[in-house]
């Protein structure tokens, strides 16, 4: 794998809430990462302007808002995300088949087979474990529930999923190689686990078949974020 291919796999998590911080990170890291993740805190604080700011610096965007509502509401929110030109955006697979299929139908009607952002389904959050699921009445083991949701998403026409790297082989087996898999819970060897419970190193995640790796604090909290990003790229290439 080339360094450019490795770089393209890295999604930097913009876990900030100030517009000035977005510009700082977009300017600093655009040459060193493949994409920037804009989540709920940042988008609530700053709105669509953050997407345009990242794009101004040549960065691609993963809009991580995890839509989960009635089918029409999610479909129309997804349409607005795609119109902004983001590369990836997502919804919750737990919203069900109708919600997901309505979203794909709405996107396909608007873009008519043309290039559009890819829509992903969130399976089980990487901060969750068996006890978390039991507490909300889901008695299936985490891996089994993840595969169940991933196959439902594929059936609905969704482009891929967000899932722990530990479930990537199972998803690949169930959904095939053309199904995108974005993995949070990725921590390089030099970083702490923080609040993620189901984690893996970048090399391990790529070897299992992950398409994209969401990495935040190991880069942002490093003494030199650019050097940290380049170290992760080197780690992936060497692996």
Secondary structure, DSSP 8 states (H G I E B T S, - for coil): --HHHHHHTEEEE-----HHHHHHHHHHHTTT-SEEEE-HHHHHHHTTHHHHHHHHTT--EEEEEEE-S-HHHHHHHHHHHHHTT-SEEEEEGGG-HHHHHHHHHHHHHHHTTS---EEEEE-S-TT--HHHHHHTT--S-HHHHHHHHHHHHHHTT--EEE--GGGHHHHHHHH-TTSEEEE--B--TTS--TT-SS-B-HHHHHHHT-SEEEE-HHHHTSSSHHHHHHHHHHHHHH-
